[in-house]
């Protein structure tokens, strides 16, 4: 048996831009061989920002599913793992920094591909804005702890101070990302290491103090915590699952840096799997430890207390770790948000770069800095968009952090599911060439795509209710629905405009839809 494949071979970073006149993938001029396996895994973990994700979602998830939170974290991990296999297979065939955008165009055509790229871009903007918000809050909390002055910490409650600080952090992260992949490599290693070490200390101390008189809400561990059927309703389960999916989002940043990675066809996929294993282990340990020490109730230090559920480490740091070590948890959250704020520019800037390179966006975004080898214009634009989005949403809604995180789950399910289905459709002529091909190119991706589509549909229905998320509404419709669906529709409008200004792409002449050739007998 031989594999006949006349597709244009995927270029490596450094190849001539525009060197694929036949509609194949193109190199973009990014700096090749800048990142290895460990560096790529660190990018994935840093982009996810595990400590930030936990402080933002432990309380919200507990409020939805109670003590079954560990089970929901596992349930959220499974579709992510299944989709990761789809990413790995597609990256082997086409290591292109456009990832989901490029791959879905090749599988389904320009319009579906464009919307998939938009889903990734807008999801990243939402995450960047929330990262900046959490980093700002912990900056002032930490300043208050260090100075011992409550009025300093209270500056975060001043909307003008909060927004200005947030904008300064976004500007700093944009400037660092503009300088390239290797500009802060050592810093990223240190910040990711700090997060994981402090999280481990928190887990150990929570286990030690669980059941003590200091924590009357402590719970004994139960295996039922790992049972997803213990959740009170399917709506609660899907709401919790949407949040659980959010806390794994970002691992695909490993793939977005593929043109800059050593061994671009294999290394990013391996790095993504390493990152996900580290993440699920950290999340399960923290969820179990937190529930054992304070429970999942709505009173006092309980995780689901609505007054503290959107930032649980702010109230648990001192009681669990003590006044001195508790400051380290503040530092870890700040480091987590700040580090992720920088690395999260990777997927959005490179997706915009790819979309521009293939004429799906204005050509100015395809410019790569001659010295830093980064998508400079795309990076700066992402920074400006993040700043505007966060400022507007903060002024409009006091519950922007909670509602945008819930809306983010919709975006993530949207573009991950499309990418999973794109894998199976792209490789459809070779699915039965071997057992391996069937499992990794058909069975696992389709299963992951179906699961995420189910979550997308159920979430879409549930978020119409104003009670979903923070409880706020717009003209009687849940604000989460307005944010999520409104941003997707905005993408449709922009796509229609681009269809008029870049007709060649939308006619399929720039990045052609194709599939591998059939497997035939010699």
C-alpha positions as a printed Julia matrix, in Angstrom:
522×3 Matrix{Float64}:
   0.0    0.0    0.0
   1.3    3.47  -0.75
  -0.07   6.85   0.13
  -0.52   9.02  -2.95
  -0.58  12.61  -1.78
  -0.21  15.48  -4.17
  -1.02  18.16  -1.64
   1.48  21.04  -1.38
   3.83  20.29   1.48
   3.42  22.48   4.56
   6.2   25.07   4.68
   8.48  25.65   7.61
   9.08  29.03   9.19
  11.55  30.98   7.13
  10.21  29.82   3.77
   9.27  32.5    1.29
   5.96  34.16   2.14
   3.44  33.72  -0.61
   5.24  30.62  -1.88
   2.03  28.67  -2.38
   0.35  30.06  -5.49
  -1.63  26.84  -5.92
  -3.72  27.45  -2.82
  -1.57  25.6   -0.31
  -0.49  26.82   3.11
   2.11  29.57   3.3
   4.95  30.49   5.63
   4.54  33.89   7.26
   8.15  34.95   7.94
   8.03  34.15  11.67
  11.22  33.24  13.54
  11.73  29.48  13.16
  13.2   27.11  15.76
  12.63  29.59  18.61
  10.89  27.15  20.98
  11.51  23.52  21.97
   9.26  20.86  23.53
   9.52  22.13  27.11
   9.19  25.75  26.06
   6.1   24.9   24.01
   4.51  23.06  26.96
   5.27  26.04  29.21
   3.54  28.32  26.68
   0.46  26.09  26.85
   0.37  26.04  30.67
   1.11  29.75  30.92
  -1.64  30.66  28.45
  -4.17  28.59  30.4
  -3.05  30.37  33.63
  -4.05  27.62  36.09
  -4.0   29.71  39.28
  -6.01  32.51  37.66
  -8.52  29.99  36.27
  -8.97  28.38  39.65
  -9.54  31.6   41.58
 -12.03  32.74  38.92
 -14.03  29.53  38.54
 -13.78  27.39  41.7
 -16.59  29.35  43.31
 -18.76  29.66  40.2
 -18.44  25.95  39.42
 -19.2   24.97  43.02
 -22.27  27.2   42.85
 -23.51  25.23  39.84
 -22.61  21.64  40.76
 -21.77  21.68  44.46
 -19.4   18.99  45.69
 -19.41  17.29  42.28
 -16.93  19.91  41.04
 -14.0   17.41  40.68
 -16.23  15.21  38.5
 -17.12  18.19  36.31
 -13.43  19.11  35.99
 -12.79  15.59  34.69
 -15.78  15.84  32.36
 -14.43  19.13  31.0
 -11.02  17.58  30.44
 -12.3   14.69  28.29
 -13.55  16.69  25.27
 -10.42  18.85  25.45
  -8.26  15.73  25.3
 -10.26  14.32  22.38
  -9.98  17.58  20.46
  -6.25  17.73  21.21
  -5.81  14.57  19.15
  -7.53  16.29  16.23
  -5.18  19.25  16.58
  -2.2   16.91  16.65
  -3.19  15.13  13.44
  -3.97  18.34  11.57
  -0.74  19.93  12.74
   1.25  16.99  11.39
  -0.27  17.57   7.94
  -0.28  21.4    8.04
   1.87  23.08  10.71
   0.38  26.51  10.05
   0.1   29.25  12.69
  -3.49  29.86  11.59
  -4.4   26.49  13.19
  -8.22  26.27  13.47
  -8.78  28.91  10.79
  -6.43  27.34   8.24
  -7.51  23.78   8.92
 -11.25  24.41   8.74
 -10.82  26.37   5.51
  -8.96  23.39   4.01
 -11.71  21.04   5.21
 -14.95  23.01   4.89
 -14.2   26.07   2.78
 -13.59  29.78   3.39
 -16.77  30.89   5.18
 -16.85  28.2    7.85
 -13.11  28.61   8.24
 -13.42  32.37   8.61
 -16.02  32.02  11.38
 -13.89  29.42  13.12
 -10.98  31.86  13.09
 -13.26  34.6   14.39
 -14.38  32.35  17.26
 -10.76  31.85  18.29
  -9.94  35.55  17.99
 -12.91  36.8   19.99
 -12.49  34.09  22.65
  -8.9   35.23  23.1
  -9.92  38.89  23.4
 -12.39  37.92  26.13
  -9.72  35.96  27.98
  -7.18  38.77  27.64
  -9.61  41.26  29.12
 -10.4   38.99  32.07
  -6.74  38.26  32.64
  -6.01  41.96  32.77
  -8.88  42.49  35.2
  -7.73  39.76  37.58
  -4.11  40.91  37.36
  -5.23  44.43  38.25
  -7.28  43.27  41.24
  -4.44  41.18  42.61
  -1.94  43.96  41.99
  -3.84  46.21  44.39
  -4.6   43.37  46.81
  -0.92  42.51  46.95
   0.01  46.18  47.37
  -2.43  46.39  50.27
  -1.01  43.24  51.9
   2.59  44.43  51.55
   1.88  47.93  52.87
  -0.58  46.73  55.48
  -2.91  49.49  54.31
  -6.49  48.58  53.51
  -7.02  51.85  51.69
  -4.36  50.83  49.15
  -6.13  47.53  48.47
  -9.42  49.44  48.22
  -8.08  51.37  45.24
  -9.18  48.43  43.12
 -12.77  49.38  43.93
 -12.22  52.77  42.34
 -13.42  52.18  38.79
 -11.17  54.84  37.25
  -8.04  53.53  39.02
  -8.94  49.95  38.16
  -9.43  50.69  34.46
  -6.24  52.78  34.17
  -4.19  50.07  35.91
  -5.73  47.45  33.67
  -4.89  49.43  30.55
  -1.29  49.84  31.73
  -0.94  46.06  32.18
  -2.42  45.4   28.73
   0.02  47.89  27.2
   2.98  46.24  28.95
   1.93  42.75  27.84
   1.42  43.96  24.28
   4.89  45.51  24.21
   6.51  42.3   25.52
   4.65  40.11  23.02
   5.65  42.48  20.24
   9.32  41.69  20.95
   9.03  38.0   20.16
   8.8   34.45  21.46
  12.19  34.39  23.16
  12.0   37.82  24.83
  10.69  36.45  28.13
  11.41  32.72  27.9
  13.24  32.62  31.24
  10.56  34.7   32.91
   7.82  32.35  31.65
   9.64  29.31  33.06
   9.92  31.07  36.43
   6.3   32.26  36.52
   4.84  28.88  35.56
   7.08  27.17  38.12
   5.99  29.66  40.79
   2.31  29.01  40.05
   2.63  25.23  40.33
   4.78  25.32  43.48
   2.46  27.75  45.34
  -0.57  25.76  44.23
   1.05  22.6   45.61
   1.71  24.36  48.94
  -1.92  25.49  49.1
  -3.16  21.95  48.42
  -0.91  20.39  51.08
  -1.88  22.97  53.74
  -5.58  22.64  52.88
  -5.38  18.88  53.36
  -3.61  19.39  56.68
  -6.16  21.88  58.04
  -9.3   20.13  56.8
 -11.38  19.0   59.75
  -9.77  21.38  62.24
 -11.81  23.64  64.53
 -10.68  26.64  62.48
 -12.7   25.35  59.53
 -16.16  24.27  60.71
 -17.38  23.89  57.11
 -14.82  21.18  56.31
 -15.98  18.1   54.42
 -14.68  14.54  54.51
 -13.57  13.32  51.11
 -16.13  11.21  49.28
 -15.78   9.26  46.05
 -19.17  10.71  45.07
 -17.31  13.93  44.31
 -16.02  12.15  41.21
 -19.51  11.09  40.1
 -20.98  13.43  37.43
 -24.44  11.93  38.01
 -24.45  13.46  41.48
 -25.17  16.89  39.95
 -28.72  18.01  40.77
 -29.81  18.77  37.19
 -28.6   18.53  33.62
 -28.73  22.33  33.29
 -26.45  22.7   36.3
 -24.12  20.1   34.86
 -23.83  21.84  31.48
 -23.32  25.23  33.18
 -20.55  23.73  35.28
 -19.14  21.94  32.25
 -18.99  25.21  30.33
 -16.87  26.68  33.12
 -14.74  23.52  33.3
 -14.04  23.74  29.58
 -12.96  27.35  30.08
 -10.26  26.39  32.6
  -8.53  24.19  30.02
  -8.72  26.77  27.26
  -5.35  27.95  25.97
  -3.45  24.7   25.5
  -3.75  25.21  21.73
  -1.33  28.17  22.01
   1.32  25.43  21.62
  -0.06  24.83  18.14
  -0.35  28.52  17.25
   3.41  28.79  17.76
   4.08  25.8   15.47
   5.91  27.76  12.77
   8.31  29.0   15.46
   8.8   25.61  17.14
  11.58  23.1   16.58
   9.99  20.08  14.88
   6.88  22.05  13.97
   4.92  19.01  12.76
   5.23  16.93  15.97
   6.52  19.02  18.89
   3.46  21.29  19.38
   1.05  18.34  19.59
   3.21  16.59  22.18
   3.58  19.79  24.17
  -0.2   20.28  24.23
  -0.74  16.8   25.69
   1.94  17.41  28.36
   0.32  20.72  29.3
  -3.12  19.15  29.62
  -1.91  16.35  31.9
  -0.26  18.91  34.21
  -3.42  20.99  34.22
  -5.93  18.26  35.0
  -3.73  16.99  37.86
  -3.45  20.49  39.33
  -7.16  21.2   39.03
  -8.31  17.95  40.6
  -5.93  18.26  43.54
  -6.96  21.87  44.2
 -10.7   21.2   43.86
 -10.61  18.27  46.29
  -8.4   20.13  48.79
 -10.55  23.29  48.67
 -13.77  21.34  49.19
 -12.29  19.38  52.07
 -11.18  22.52  53.93
 -14.14  24.9   53.34
 -16.85  22.91  51.54
 -18.99  24.09  48.63
 -21.63  26.01  50.58
 -22.9   29.54  50.16
 -22.0   30.83  53.65
 -18.76  32.01  55.2
 -15.67  30.66  53.44
 -17.78  28.21  51.41
 -16.66  28.13  47.8
 -20.11  29.01  46.45
 -20.56  32.11  48.62
 -21.83  34.64  46.04
 -19.87  37.46  47.7
 -16.53  35.74  47.11
 -17.14  33.08  44.44
 -15.57  35.07  41.62
 -12.21  35.31  43.44
 -11.94  32.54  46.05
  -8.19  32.69  46.66
  -8.55  36.28  47.87
 -10.45  35.0   50.91
  -8.82  31.57  51.32
  -5.18  32.67  51.14
  -4.89  33.94  54.71
  -7.0   31.3   56.52
  -5.42  28.33  54.73
  -1.82  29.45  54.28
  -1.42  32.05  57.03
  -0.61  35.76  56.66
   2.94  35.26  55.35
   2.51  32.36  52.94
  -0.9   33.72  51.98
   0.85  36.61  50.28
   2.55  34.03  48.04
  -0.88  32.97  46.78
  -1.62  36.59  45.87
   1.73  36.7   44.09
   0.92  33.44  42.27
  -2.44  34.72  41.0
  -0.86  37.98  39.86
   1.99  36.06  38.2
  -0.48  33.66  36.6
  -2.62  36.41  35.12
   0.38  38.52  34.05
   2.23  35.6   32.43
  -0.9   34.45  30.61
  -1.69  38.0   29.56
   1.59  37.96  27.63
   1.43  34.46  26.12
  -2.26  34.69  25.23
  -1.31  37.2   22.55
   0.33  34.29  20.7
  -2.8   32.57  19.33
  -4.78  35.71  18.56
  -1.92  37.56  16.83
  -0.89  34.54  14.79
  -4.44  33.7   13.78
  -4.94  37.28  12.59
  -1.57  37.07  10.82
  -2.63  33.91   9.0
  -6.05  35.26   8.09
  -4.39  38.35   6.65
  -1.75  36.3    4.81
  -4.52  34.37   3.09
  -6.43  37.62   2.29
  -9.25  36.93   4.75
  -8.39  40.16   6.61
  -6.76  43.42   5.44
  -3.17  42.88   4.2
  -1.64  45.24   6.79
  -2.05  42.56   9.48
   0.27  40.23   7.55
   3.32  42.36   8.32
   6.02  40.61  10.35
   8.55  42.74  12.24
  11.89  42.42  10.42
  13.9   42.22  13.65
  11.63  40.5   16.17
   9.96  38.18  13.61
   6.56  38.74  15.23
   3.18  39.79  13.8
   3.61  43.34  15.09
   0.49  44.98  13.64
  -1.72  42.06  14.68
  -0.29  42.07  18.21
  -0.85  45.79  18.72
  -4.36  45.56  17.3
  -5.19  42.7   19.68
  -3.93  44.82  22.58
  -6.08  47.8   21.55
  -9.14  45.59  21.04
  -8.64  44.04  24.5
  -8.34  47.45  26.12
 -11.48  48.75  24.42
 -13.49  45.58  25.15
 -12.59  45.55  28.85
 -13.2   49.25  29.33
 -16.61  49.16  27.66
 -17.78  46.01  29.42
 -16.59  47.28  32.81
 -18.51  50.53  32.38
 -21.64  48.73  31.13
 -21.81  45.82  33.61
 -20.51  45.34  37.13
 -20.62  41.59  36.56
 -18.54  41.62  33.36
 -15.97  39.12  34.66
 -18.52  36.42  35.46
 -20.68  36.94  32.36
 -17.83  37.08  29.85
 -16.35  33.88  31.28
 -19.72  32.15  30.8
 -19.93  33.57  27.26
 -16.38  32.41  26.63
 -17.46  28.79  27.05
 -19.76  29.25  24.04
 -16.89  30.56  21.88
 -14.55  27.79  22.93
 -17.08  25.04  22.16
 -17.77  26.7   18.8
 -14.28  26.75  17.34
 -12.95  23.61  19.06
 -15.9   21.55  17.79
 -15.44  22.87  14.24
 -11.75  21.99  14.36
 -12.5   18.48  15.61
 -14.97  17.84  12.78
 -12.54  19.42  10.29
  -9.96  16.77  11.21
 -12.27  13.9   10.32
 -13.57  15.51   7.15
 -10.12  16.57   5.93
  -8.76  13.03   6.35
 -11.96  11.3    5.24
 -10.33   9.39   2.4
  -7.76   7.74   4.66
  -9.76   7.01   7.81
  -9.75   3.26   7.2
  -6.14   2.96   6.1
  -5.23   1.67   9.58
  -6.68   1.27  13.05
  -4.58   4.23  14.19
  -6.0    6.49  11.48
  -9.55   5.53  12.39
  -9.05   6.12  16.13
  -7.12   9.39  16.02
  -8.58  10.97  12.89
 -12.19   9.82  13.18
 -13.36   8.24  16.43
 -11.75  10.53  19.01
 -12.17  13.85  17.13
 -15.83  13.16  16.28
 -16.58  12.16  19.86
 -14.93  15.33  21.13
 -16.75  17.46  18.56
 -20.13  15.92  19.4
 -19.6   16.49  23.14
 -18.63  20.12  22.61
 -21.54  20.67  20.19
 -23.91  19.32  22.82
 -22.5   21.68  25.42
 -22.73  24.57  22.92
 -26.4   23.87  22.16
 -27.45  23.38  25.78
 -25.52  26.46  26.89
 -27.11  28.53  24.14
 -30.56  27.55  25.42
 -29.75  28.07  29.08
 -28.04  31.44  28.7
 -31.25  33.02  27.36
 -32.46  33.0   30.97
 -31.2   36.07  32.9
 -30.51  33.77  35.86
 -27.64  32.22  33.91
 -24.3   33.73  34.92
 -24.41  36.83  37.11
 -28.18  37.25  36.78
 -28.03  40.49  34.8
 -30.09  41.0   31.65
 -30.58  43.22  28.62
 -34.26  43.84  27.72
 -35.19  40.67  29.59
 -32.6   38.49  27.86
 -29.66  37.09  29.81
 -26.55  39.25  29.39
 -24.46  36.11  28.81
 -26.62  35.32  25.76
 -26.31  38.9   24.51
 -22.53  38.87  24.88
 -21.97  35.41  23.38
 -24.39  35.48  20.47
 -23.8   39.18  19.81
 -20.08  38.63  19.34
 -20.65  35.7   16.97
 -23.08  37.78  14.91
 -20.54  40.59  14.82
 -18.21  38.08  13.18
 -20.82  37.34  10.52
 -21.12  41.06   9.74
 -17.35  41.52   9.45
 -17.13  38.41   7.26
 -19.74  39.83   4.89
 -17.78  43.08   4.66
 -14.54  41.18   3.98
 -16.36  39.19   1.31
 -16.7   42.39  -0.65
 -13.15  43.61  -0.12
 -11.38  40.23  -0.47
 -13.49  38.19  -2.9
 -10.62  35.9   -3.96
 -10.37  34.3   -0.53
 -14.1   33.71  -0.29
 -14.13  32.2   -3.78
 -11.61  29.65  -2.52
  -8.81  30.85  -4.78
  -6.24  31.77  -2.1
  -6.44  28.92   0.39
  -8.0   26.02  -1.45
 -10.22  23.41   0.12
  -8.69  19.93  -0.31
  -8.14  16.54   1.31
  -5.43  13.88   1.27
  -5.51  11.61  -1.75
  -7.01   8.16  -1.58
  -4.95   5.19  -0.42
  -4.6    2.82  -3.38
  -2.93  -0.46  -4.16
   0.56  -0.47  -5.72
